[in-house]
């Protein structure tokens, strides 16, 4: 319950003082009235002839009545008690009125306090509702802007993803076509070549040319694609060009052979063998530089020292090593 204000407490004390003053006034006035009744002299009864005769006839009874002449009469006592009852009723009524006034003052104050609190709460509620509505509106606007941004970003991402997927699909298609073409060139070259001879058979030369064509076409398709698939096609192109002994583009083939050597150095184990063998083939077929020949000889010896070589690879490596040694010896002899 809320505490009363100073003004309200002052009013309550004034009401209490006023009621007490009235109560004391009635109490003292009633006491004064009763005192006057009790101190008033009681009038003696008038004598009558019958009384005289009775007094003469009954002297003893007269003597007894003489003892009660100083007391109030019954009528006076009834009036006294009636007045006292009226005063008591008035005092009780005043007490009830006093209590009702005090209770009403307190009740009115509480009602006013509750009313003020209700009005305050109502104002705060209305203010909170307005703030909530504003916040909800701002949140709705934010969400709408966010949804619009997300929608735009989603459309952009979907468009980008579609473009990336299309690009990737084109790359996969080109890579697949290039790998298939490279496999065709490898198959033709493998079936129509003998890597352990200095020159190929005349009837195999057209097939080797076909293998070179497919290898070149595969390399052109795979050259600009990510990954290592273009190295396989390049290796086939250079390898079969060396076996066929092409007359044009020998410097470029030597350069590509050195590139294949660096690619082979990045691999470990048997995966490096095809690239390193092709490098030594380019030096054997097209180079006249002693340093290059010595480097190629060391490379092929390194290949031969690898464990797990197939018989065909071992046979080819042995042939290349012997051919490089013979070529280097011919330069030293001259």
N, C-alpha and C positions, 0 to 999 in steps of 0.2 A: 504494500500500500504506500502511496506517495506521502511524503511529509507535508504538514500544513505550513502555509506561509505565515510570516510574522503578522500580517494584517488580519488573517483569518483567526489566528490565536488571540489577538487583541480583541476582536469582536466576540469570540467565545467567552473570554474572561469578563467582558462588559456585561454580556447576557447573564452569566453566572452571578456577578455582583448585584445586578438589578433584581434577579430572582431572590437572592439571599436577603437583600434589603427589604423586599416585600414580605418575605416569610418572617423575618425578625419583627417587622412592624405588626403583622397580624398576631404573632406570638405575644409580644409585649402588650398589645391592645387587649387581647383576650385575658392575659393575666391581670391587667388593670381592672377589666370588667368584673372578673371573678372576685378580685379583692374588694371592689366596691360592694358587691352583693353580700359578701361575707361580713363586711364591717358595718353594714346598714343596720340601725336599731329596729327591733321587731316591735310593732304596735301591740299594746295590751287590748284584750277583748273587753267590750263594753258590758257593764253589769246590767242585768235585767231583773224584774221582780221575781220571776220564776227561779232565777239563779240565786237571788237572796234567800228565797224560801228554801231552796235546795241546800244552800250553804248553812242555813240554820238547822235544817233537818239533818244533814249529813256533814258534819264538821270534819270527819276523818277523810272523806273523799276530797274535800276542798284543800285539805292540807297536802294530799298527794299531788293534786293538779298544780298547786303552787310551785312544786319542784320542776315542772316541765314548761313553765312560761317563758324561759330564756332560749329555747330551741326554735329552729325555723319550722314553719308549717310544711305540710306535705306538698302544697301547691308551689311554695317557694322552692322546695327541693326539686320538684319536677321541672320547674322553669330553669333552675340552675343546670340540671343534667341535660336538658334539651339544648341549652345554649352551648354547653361544653361539647355535646355531640356535634352540633353544627360547626363549632370551631374545628373539631378534629376532622370532620368531613372536608371543611374548607382547606385545612392544612394538607390533608392527603391529596385533595384535588390539585392544590398548588404544587405539591411534590411531583405528581404525575405530569402536570403541565410543564414543570421545570425539566423533568426527564425527557418529555417529548420535544421540548424546544432544543435541548442540548443534542438529542439524537437526530433531530431534523437538520440542525446546523452541520453536524458531522456527516450525515447522509448526503446533504446537499454538496458539501465540500468534496466528498468522495465521488459523487456523480459528476461534479464539474471536473474533478481531476481525471476521471475515466473518460469523460467527454473530450478533454484536452488531449489526453494520450491517444484516444481513438482518432481525433482529427490529425494529430501529428503523425501517427502511423499511416493514416490514409494519405496524407501528403507525401510521406516517404515512399509509400507503395506506388502512388501515381508517378513520383519522380523516378523510382526504380523501373517502373513499367516503361516510361518514356526512354530512359537510358537503355533498357533491354531492347526496345523496338529499334532505337538508333543503332545499337550494336548488331542486332540481327540484320538490319538493312545493310550496314557496312560489311558484315560477314557475307551476306548474300551477294553484294556487289563484288567483293573479293573473290568469292567462289566462281561467280560468273566470269570475271576476268581470268581467273586461273583456268577455268574450263575452256575458255576461248584460246588461251595460250597453249594449254595442253593439246587441244584439238589441232591447232596450227602446227605444234611440234610433232604431233603424231602423224599428221599428213606429210610433213617434211621427212620424218623418219621413214614412213612407209614408202614415200617416193625414192628416198635415198636407198632404202633396202631393196626396193624393186630394181633400181639401177645397178646396185652392187650385185644382186643375184643374176641379173641379166649379163653383167660383165663377167661374173664368175662362171656362169653357164657357157658363155662364149669361150672363155679361157679353157674350161674343161673340155669343151668340144674340140677346140684347136689342139689341146694337149693329147686328147684321145686319138684324133686323126694323125697327129705327128708321131705318136708312139706306134700306132699301127703301121704307118709308112716306114718307120725305122725298123720295126720287126721284119717287114717285108724285105727291106734292103739287107738286113743281117742274114735272113734265111737264104736269100739268093746268093749272097757272097760266100756264106759258109759252105753251101752245097757245090759251088763251082770255083773253088780255090784250094790251093795247097800251100799253107804258110811255111812249109819247110823246104821250099825250092826257090831258086833264084829267079826263075821266070815261070809265068803261068802258061798253061796250055792255050794254044791258039783258039780252040773251040770254047774255052771258058771266058775269053776276053769280052765277048758281047754280054755275058751274064754279069761279069764284074762291072762293066759300064752301067748296066741296069741297076746293080746294087748301089753304085756311086750316085746315080740319079735319085733313087729313092731316099738315100741317106741325106743328100743335099736338100731335097724337098722337105724331109722331116726336120732337118736342122733349121731351115727357114721358118717353119711353123712353130718350132719350140724355142727359138732363140730369144724372143722377147717375153716369154712367159716365166713366171716365178718358179723356183724349184731347180732341180738338177737334171731334169729330163733332157735338156738340150746337149748336155755333155756326152750322153750316150750316142746321140745322133751324130755329133761332131766326131766322136771317136771312130764310128763306122765309116764316116766320110773320109777321114784322113787315112785310116787303115787300108781300106780297099783302093784308095788312090795310090798308096805306096805299092800294094801288090800288083796293080795294073801298070805302075810306072808311068804315070801321066807326064806329059812334056810341058804343060802350061801350069802356071801358078805354083811353082815349086817353092818359091820364097815364102809365099803365104802359107803353104802346107808346113814348112819348117817352123814358122811362127806359131801356127796352130798346134804343132807337135810340142813346142815348148810350153804352151798353155796347158796342154793335156798332162805334161809332166808335173806342173804345179798343182793341177787338180788331183793327180794321183798321190802327191805328197800329203794331201789333206786327209786321205783315207788311210785306214789301218788294215794290215793283213792282205788277204787275197783280193779284196775289193779294189785295190790300187793296181793290180797286175795288168788289166787291159789297157789302161791309160799309159802306164810306164812302157809297156811293150810297143804300143803305137808310137810313142816318142822315139824309141830306139829305131823303129822301122823308118821314120822320116829321115833320121840322120844317115841310116844305112843307104836309103834310096836317093837322097838329094843333097847331102852335105859333103863338102870337101875340106872342112875345117878340122884340123887335128884335135883341137881342144874339144870341139863338139863330139868328135868320134870317141875320144877318151872318156868324156862324160857319159855318152851313151853306153860305152862298154862297161863302165862301172855300174850304171843303172841296171843293165841286163844281168850282170853278175849278182847284183842285189836281189833281183827277181828270182834268180835260180836258187838263192840261199833261203828263200821262204819255204816254210813247211806246208805241206798239203797241196802242192801244185798237182794239177791233173797231168796225165801222160801227154795229152796233146799240147798243153801249155809248156810242159817241160821240154818236149821235142822242139817246139818253136823257139823257146828261149835258148836252147842249145845251138840251134841253127843260127839265130841272130848273133849270139856271142861269137861263134866261129867266123861268121861273115864280117863282123866288125873288127875282129882281131886281124883277119886277112887284109881288110881294107886299110887298117892302120899300119900294118907291116909294109904294104905296097907303098904308102906315103913315106915311111921311114927309109925304104930301099932307094927311093928316087931322090 
